[in-house]
Each structure stands twice: as structure tokens, then as C-alpha cells.
């Protein structure tokens, strides 16, 4: 596709669910007496509460918000471990999250095509670094970024501006890749090009700004953007 301002100079990746497979957290939840079906609902609650804090003018780390959610879930479940222990046990697994199987190859193909790569997460840059170090492709990334600096979660405008400032590129020269339509919408409103990584059958919401590009796997993205 022809990009609005030519070939992107940097690709910004969301992390949780975009690069990482969070389904193994089901086992961690079961180990503390919580239903294994809860990871998606728990993570959706983390996003809801973190973004709500941002809208209200507050801020808390992803780990703090996630811990609150886990303690609430443990309190609601009769057979759950002590709420503090349950939260600590599950959160300790986040740096061990696996990447989706196609991510290492896709990331290396994009780097080989000459693109600069960085991550931008509502979570922790340190956790991202640990995940990528363990899985191998950390050497493909210029940097790992989170929202600690701006003190506002994506999709707040300042979170994307922070990433642009940190990487030294204008909005029109950056491409955001995310599995989350709300993230695509937020980046598009700041002027970034966007690629929606569609990993499920769920349709893209009609109320969000559309992605410039939709792919179902990172190798597909590599093939398409490298051709620009």
C-alpha cells in the first residue's frame, strides 16, 4: 500500500496480546484456585481501569492495576488462595509470557528489511525486555517504551507523542502495530500509520478509525510493508 508519508521509518509494536500469548496465564490462575477461563476478562478489566484512571486525570502502573483486579477476583472465588498471594503468583508469570509463534520470524524479517523497531506498552518496558530477551528477538528492537514517562495510558494522545519523541520521528513516519482496535484508533488520531493484527474472528469496530492495513500474522506484515 502507499503510506501517507512514504515508507515508515519506525514500527511501534504494542506488546500484551499483540506480541505475547497470554493464554498460558490460565494455568497460573488455576494454581491459585481461580477459573482458567479468566485471563481475557481479567486483562480487559486491567485495560478498563487503567484507561479510566487516565481519563480521570490519575495514573497507576499496569502491575498495580492488574494486582487490584486479581485481588478482587480472588476475593470473589471461594476456593482461591489468599488474595495477596494469588496476585503475586500470577503477576510473577508476566515476564515469562511466550511470544506468539510467528513473532520472532516476523520481527527478524522486518528488521532485515531495514525498519527500526520499538515497543510501546501500557505495561512495563522492563517486562517487555525480559520477554524479548528470553525469546530471542530483543536485538531487533531499538528500544522498549512504556507509559511511565507521560503518566497516561494508551490511547491517550500523550502516550503516542512520548514514543515519537523518544524515537525521534514525526507521526507520519511511524507505523503502530496492535491487536487492539482502541490502540489503532488512538494512534491514528495522532497521525501515525496503523496496522491491525487480527488474531481472532472478531470484526473491527465500526466506531473506531480504521487501520491502514490489516494482517493476520507478522510475516504477512513483513511482506507487505517491505514492498513499499
SEKOL-401220 format. One record per residue (C-alpha): residue in three letters; x, y, z. Coordinates in steps of 0.2 Angstrom, whole numbers, plus 5000, padded with zeros to 4 digits. Layout:
BEGIN
AlaXYZ/...
This chain:
BEGIN
Unk500050005000/Unk500650184998/Unk500950255015/Unk500350435018/Unk502050505021/Unk503150375012/Unk503950215019/Unk503850215038/Unk505550255047/Unk505050165063/Unk503750025068/Unk503050035085/Unk502349875092/Unk501049855106/Unk501549715117/Unk500249625128/Unk499249515116/Unk500049585101/Unk501749515103/Unk501449405118/Unk500249255120/Unk499349275137/Unk498349115137/Unk499649025147/Unk499149135162/Unk497649025163/Unk498748895172/Unk499349025184/Unk497649075188/Unk497148885191/Unk498648865203/Unk497848995215/Unk496148925214/Unk495449045200/Unk494548985185/Unk495748965170/Unk494449055159/Unk494849225167/Unk496349295158/Unk495449385144/Unk494149455156/Unk495549505169/Unk496549585156/Unk495049685149/Unk494749745167/Unk496549805168/Unk496349905152/Unk494749975158/Unk495350035175/Unk496950095169/Unk496150205155/Unk494850255167/Unk496250325179/Unk496950415164/Unk495350495159/Unk495050555177/Unk496750635177/Unk497650495188/Unk498950365184/Unk499550195191/Unk500650065184/Unk500049915175/Unk500649805188/Unk499649905202/Unk498049895192/Unk498249715187/Unk498649675206/Unk497049765211/Unk496049665198/Unk496749495204/Unk496449535222/Unk494649575218/Unk494449405208/Unk495249305222/Unk494049385235/Unk492549335224/Unk493149155222/Unk492849045237/Unk494248915234/Unk495549045229/Unk497249075238/Unk497449225249/Unk497149375238/Unk498949445240/Unk499749285237/Unk498649245222/Unk499049415214/Unk500949395217/Unk500949225209/Unk500049275193/Unk501049435191/Unk502649345193/Unk502249255177/Unk502149405166/Unk504049415162/Unk503949235157/Unk502549265144/Unk502849175127/Unk502849265111/Unk501649215098/Unk502549085087/Unk502649195072/Unk503349345081/Unk505249305081/Unk505249275062/Unk504149415058/Unk505149535068/Unk506849475061/Unk506049495043/Unk505549675047/Unk507249715054/Unk508149635039/Unk507049745028/Unk507849905036/Unk506549955048/Unk506850025065/Unk505849935078/Unk505249985095/Unk503849935108/Unk502650045116/Unk501649965130/Unk500450015144/Unk501349885154/Unk503149885159/Unk504649915147/Unk505749805159/Unk504449665157/Unk504449685138/Unk506349675139/Unk506349515149/Unk505149435137/Unk506149485122/Unk507749435129/Unk507149265134/Unk506349235117/Unk507749295107/Unk507249445096/Unk507749585108/Unk509249635097/Unk508049685083/Unk507249825093/Unk508049995096/Unk507150025112/Unk505649965124/Unk504550105129/Unk503050115141/Unk501950255148/Unk502850285164/Unk503550445157/Unk501950535151/Unk500950465166/Unk499550425154/Unk498950255147/Unk498650225128/Unk497550285119/Unk497950455127/Unk498750565114/Unk500250605125/Unk500750415126/Unk501050415107/Unk501850585107/Unk503050515120/Unk503550375109/Unk503850485094/Unk504950605105/Unk505950455112/Unk506250385094/Unk506550555086/Unk505250535071/Unk503750635066/Unk502050555067/Unk501950525048/Unk503550425048/Unk502950295061/Unk501850145060/Unk500950075075/Unk500549885075/Unk499249825088/Unk497949685090/Unk496849815099/Unk495749925089/Unk495650055103/Unk497550065101/Unk497450085082/Unk496150225084/Unk497150315097/Unk498750315086/Unk497850365070/Unk497150515079/Unk498950575082/Unk499350545064/Unk500350385064/Unk500050255051/Unk499250095058/Unk499249905055/Unk497949805064/Unk498549625068/Unk496949525068/Unk497149365078/Unk495349325080/Unk493749315070/Unk493049475079/Unk492649615067/Unk493449785068/Unk492349905077/Unk491450025065/Unk491550165078/Unk493450165078/Unk494550245065/Unk495050105053/Unk496850035051/Unk497850075036/Unk498249895035/Unk497549735041/Unk498649575043/Unk498349405052/Unk500249375056/Unk501849465057/Unk502649385042/Unk501249445032/Unk501549625038/Unk503449605034/Unk503049555017/Unk501849695014/Unk502749845022/Unk504449785015/Unk503749804997/Unk503349995000/
